[in-house]
Amino acid sequence: MKQISNNLMPREKLLQFGAKSLTDEELLAIFLRTGVKGLPVMELSNQVLNTFGSLRGLLTANLDDFCQVKGLGKTQYIQLQATKEMTKRYLSQQMEVNETISAPYLAVMYFQSELEDDEREVFMVLFLDNQHRLIKQEKLFFGTINQASVHPREIIKAALKYNAAAIIVAHNHPSGNCKPSEADRYLTRKIEMACDLVDIRFVDHIIVGKGDYFSFEEEKSNAENEQISP
C-alpha cells in the first residue's frame, strides 16, 4: 500500500487515500497547481517549504517575503491567506455545531488558529453549557497577561451573563514559548477558585505558543497517572 501511494501524484493520492495521507510538499503542490520553467511543481513545493522552514512559516510570511520566492506572487498570497481564514472559520463553526467540546484537540486547534499569530498577549474564554456545548467565545483582555491585568471577577461576570456552566480559558505567548510562568500558574488558581465560588466548572487553561501549546488540565492528568502507575 505504501509503495503504491508513493507512486501516485498528489491529487490521485488524495482521492484514493484522503488528504491526511499527503506530505506537506504534496499538499502545497496541489495548492500551487503548476511549477515554473525548469522546476516541476513537486520540486517547487519542496523549495518553497525549505525557504520558509515549514507550512506554518509559509502561512505566516508577509507579502514582501512571500513574493520574493520564485514561483510565488500576489495571487498565491491572496489565495493562501483566504484559505487560512477559511480554516479558522471552519474551526469556529465546528465548535458551534459540535455537540460537546469534549475532545481537547478541538479547543486547542481553535485557540491556536485564533491566538498563535497575535503579536500581543490576548486572553480568551470559551463559555460552555452543562453539556460542554459552546455558548459564546470572547476575547476579554489584551496586553501583558498577568494576575494584575486579568480580572477573574470579569470572567465570572461574563460567564453569569451567558448562563455558562463551564469555561475554558486560553492566552498566547507571543515569544513562542508556551511554558507557563509562575504568574500563569497563580492566575490559573485564582480563576479556578473564582469559578468554584459560583459553581462554574473550570475545564482548562491553555497557553498557545508558536506551533505548540500547554494545557494545565493535561499536566494535572499526567501527574495523576504517574502517581497511579506502579
For each residue, the residues with C-beta under 8 A, 3 or more apart:
1: 4 5
2: 5 6
3: 6 7
4: 1 7 8
5: 1 2 8 13 16 17 21
6: 2 3
7: 3 4
8: 4 5 12 13 16
9: 12 13
10: 13 14 22 26 27 29 30 42
11: 14 15 30
12: 8 9 15 16
13: 5 8 9 10 16 17 21 22 26
14: 10 11 17 18 19 21 22 26 30
15: 11 12
16: 5 8 12 13
17: 5 13 14 20 21
18: 14 21
19: 14 22 27
20: 17
21: 5 13 14 17 18
22: 10 13 14 19 26 27 30
23: 26 27
24: 27 28 49 54 55
25: 28 29 42 45 46 49
26: 10 13 14 22 23 29 30 42 45
27: 10 19 22 23 24 30 31 55
28: 24 25 31 32 45 48 49 55 58
29: 10 25 26 32 41 42 44 45
30: 10 11 14 22 26 27 33
31: 27 28 76 79 80 83
32: 28 29 35 41 44 45 48 71 76
33: 30 41
34: 41
35: 32 39 40 41 42 43 44 71
36: 39 44 70 71
37:
38:
39: 35 36 43 44 47 70 71
40: 35 43 44
41: 29 32 33 34 35 44 45
42: 10 25 26 29 35 45 46
43: 35 39 40 46 47
44: 29 32 35 36 39 40 41 47 48 70 71
45: 25 26 28 29 32 41 42 48 49
46: 25 42 43 49 50
47: 39 43 44 50 51 69 70 71
48: 28 32 44 45 51 52 58 69 71 72
49: 24 25 28 45 46 52 53 54 55 58
50: 46 47 53
51: 47 48 69
52: 48 49 57 58 61 69
53: 49 50 56 57
54: 24 49 57 58 211
55: 24 27 28 49 58 59
56: 53 59 60 210 211
57: 52 53 54 60 61
58: 28 48 49 52 54 55 61 66 80
59: 55 56 80 84
60: 56 57 117
61: 52 57 58 65 66
62: 65 66
63: 66 67 74 77
64: 67 68
65: 61 62 68 69
66: 58 61 62 63 69 72 76 77 80
67: 63 64 72 73 74 77
68: 64 65
69: 47 48 51 52 65 66 72
70: 36 39 44 47
71: 32 35 36 39 44 47 48
72: 48 66 67 69 76 77
73: 67 76 77
74: 63 67 77 78
75: 78 79
76: 31 32 66 72 73 79 80
77: 63 66 67 72 73 74 80 81
78: 74 75 81 82
79: 31 75 76 82 83
80: 31 58 59 66 76 77 83 84
81: 77 78 84 85
82: 78 79 85 86
83: 31 79 80 86 87
84: 59 80 81 87 88
85: 81 82 88 89
86: 82 83 89 90
87: 83 84 90 91 113
88: 84 85 91 92 113 114
89: 85 86 92 93
90: 86 87 93 94
91: 87 88 94 95 106 109 110 113
92: 88 89 95 96 110 137
93: 89 90 96 97
94: 90 91 97 98 106
95: 91 92 98 101 106 107 110 126 134 137
96: 92 93 134
97: 93 94
98: 94 95 101 106 133 134
99: 131 133
100: 131 132 133
101: 95 98 106 107 126 128 132 133 134 168
102: 132
103: 106 107
104: 107 108 204 215 217 218
105: 108 109
106: 91 94 95 98 101 103 109 110
107: 95 101 103 104 110 111 126 168 170 204 206
108: 104 105 111 112 206 213 215
109: 91 105 106 112 113
110: 91 92 95 106 107 113 114 126
111: 107 108 114 115 124 170 172 206 208 213
112: 108 109 115 116 208 213
113: 87 88 91 109 110 116
114: 88 110 111 122 124 139
115: 111 112 118 122 124 170 171 172 208
116: 112 113 172 208 209 210 211
117: 60
118: 115 121 122 172 174
119: 174
120: 142 143 174
121: 118 142 143 144 145 171 172 173 174
122: 114 115 118 139 141 142 145 171 172
123: 139 140 141 142 145 150 169 170 171
124: 111 114 115 137 138 139 140 169 170 171
125: 137 138 140 155 158 159 167 168 169 170
126: 95 101 107 110 134 136 137 167 168 169 170
127: 134 135 136 137 138 158 159 162 164 167
128: 101 131 132 133 134 135 164 165 166 167 168 203
129: 132 133 135 163 164 165 166
130: 165 166
131: 99 100 128
132: 100 101 102 128 129 166 203
133: 98 99 100 101 128 129
134: 95 96 98 101 126 127 128 137
135: 127 128 129 162 163 164
136: 126 127 162 164
137: 92 95 124 125 126 127 134
138: 124 125 127 158
139: 114 122 123 124 142
140: 123 124 125 150 154 155 158
141: 122 123 145 149 150 151 154 171
142: 120 121 122 123 139
143: 120 121 149
144: 121 149
145: 121 122 123 141 149 150 171 184 187
146: 149 150 183 187
147: 150 183 186 187 190
148:
149: 141 143 144 145 146
150: 123 140 141 145 146 147 155 171 187 191
151: 141 154 155
152: 155 156 190 191 193 194
153: 156 157 194
154: 140 141 151 157 158
155: 125 140 150 151 152 158 159 167 169 191 194
156: 152 153 159 160 194 195 197 198 200
157: 153 154 160 161
158: 125 127 138 140 154 155 161 162 164
159: 125 127 155 156 162 164 167 195 198 200
160: 156 157 163 164 198
161: 157 158
162: 127 135 136 158 159
163: 129 135 160
164: 127 128 129 135 136 158 159 160 167 200
165: 128 129 130 200 201
166: 128 129 130 132 200 201 202 203
167: 125 126 127 128 155 159 164 195 200 201 202 203
168: 101 107 125 126 128 203 204 205 206
169: 123 124 125 126 155 191 202 204 205 206
170: 107 111 115 123 124 125 126 205 206 207 208
171: 115 121 122 123 124 141 145 150 207 208
172: 111 115 116 118 121 122 207 208 209
173: 121 176 177 178 207 208 209
174: 118 119 120 121
175: 209
176: 173 209 210 211 212
177: 173 209
178: 173 207 208 209 212 213 214
179: 207 214
180: 184 185 188 207 214 216
181: 184 185
182: 185 186
183: 146 147 186 187
184: 145 180 181 187 188 205 207
185: 180 181 182 188 189 216
186: 147 182 183 189 190
187: 145 146 147 150 183 184 190 191 205
188: 180 184 185 191 192 205 216
189: 185 186 192 193
190: 147 152 186 187 193 194
191: 150 152 155 169 187 188 194 195 202 205
192: 188 189 195 196 202
193: 152 189 190 196 197
194: 152 153 155 156 190 191 197 198
195: 156 159 167 191 192 198 200 201 202
196: 192 193 199 200 202
197: 156 193 194
198: 156 159 160 194 195
199: 196
200: 156 159 164 165 166 167 195 196
201: 165 166 167 195
202: 166 167 169 191 192 195 196 205
203: 128 132 166 167 168 217
204: 104 107 168 169 215 216 217 218
205: 168 169 170 184 187 188 191 202 215 216 217
206: 107 108 111 168 169 170 213 214 215 216
207: 170 171 172 173 178 179 180 184 213 214
208: 111 112 115 116 170 171 172 173 178 213
209: 116 172 173 175 176 177 178 212 213 214
210: 56 116 176
211: 54 56 116 176
212: 176 178 209
213: 108 111 112 178 206 207 208 209
214: 178 179 180 206 207 209 218 219
215: 104 108 204 205 206 218 219
216: 180 185 188 204 205 206 219 220
217: 104 203 204 205 220 221
218: 104 204 214 215 221 222
219: 214 215 216 222 223
220: 216 217 223 224
221: 217 218 224 225
222: 218 219 225 226
223: 219 220 226 227
224: 220 221 227 228
225: 221 222 228 229
226: 222 223 229
227: 223 224
228: 224 225
229: 225 226
230:
